[in-house]
Amino acid sequence: MDKPNDLSYDMFFEKYWFIVSQKTDITKNYDYLNTMSEIWINFKFRNCIYDKDTIFKVKKMAKNINY
């Protein structure tokens, strides 16, 4: 995978570790996982604010990250 220009290397690796660490079929759920990983990156690195239900979901998913 190529790193998008708008992501630092830290953001890029965090985003893809977020996706591959989920306990689901990545192929079937890629669009959802990609969206949630974008939210995670925006929350963690860019200090974006989301509703608390969304943050709860992405934080729960982020606990699966295995570096």
WODA-V711807 format. One record per residue. N is the residue number from 1. RES is the residue in one small letter. NEAR is the number of other C-alpha atoms within 12 Angstrom. D_CENTER is the distance of its C-alpha to the mean C-alpha in whole Angstrom. Layout:
# WODA-V711807
N & RES & NEAR & D_CENTER
N & RES & NEAR & D_CENTER
This chain:
# WODA-V711807
1 & m & 7 & 15
2 & d & 11 & 16
3 & k & 15 & 14
4 & p & 14 & 14
5 & n & 9 & 17
6 & d & 14 & 15
7 & l & 19 & 12
8 & s & 16 & 14
9 & y & 16 & 14
10 & d & 16 & 12
11 & m & 25 & 9
12 & f & 25 & 9
13 & f & 24 & 10
14 & e & 30 & 7
15 & k & 36 & 4
16 & y & 32 & 7
17 & w & 26 & 8
18 & f & 36 & 5
19 & i & 36 & 6
20 & v & 25 & 10
21 & s & 23 & 10
22 & q & 27 & 10
23 & k & 18 & 13
24 & t & 16 & 14
25 & d & 14 & 15
26 & i & 18 & 13
27 & t & 14 & 15
28 & k & 10 & 16
29 & n & 16 & 13
30 & y & 18 & 11
31 & d & 14 & 11
32 & y & 21 & 10
33 & l & 29 & 7
34 & n & 25 & 6
35 & t & 20 & 7
36 & m & 30 & 5
37 & s & 36 & 2
38 & e & 32 & 5
39 & i & 32 & 6
40 & w & 36 & 4
41 & i & 33 & 6
42 & n & 23 & 9
43 & f & 24 & 9
44 & k & 22 & 9
45 & f & 20 & 11
46 & r & 16 & 13
47 & n & 12 & 14
48 & c & 15 & 13
49 & i & 16 & 15
50 & y & 20 & 14
51 & d & 12 & 16
52 & k & 11 & 16
53 & d & 11 & 15
54 & t & 20 & 12
55 & i & 24 & 11
56 & f & 17 & 13
57 & k & 21 & 11
58 & v & 32 & 7
59 & k & 22 & 9
60 & k & 19 & 11
61 & m & 27 & 8
62 & a & 31 & 7
63 & k & 18 & 11
64 & n & 19 & 11
65 & i & 22 & 9
66 & n & 16 & 13
67 & y & 14 & 13
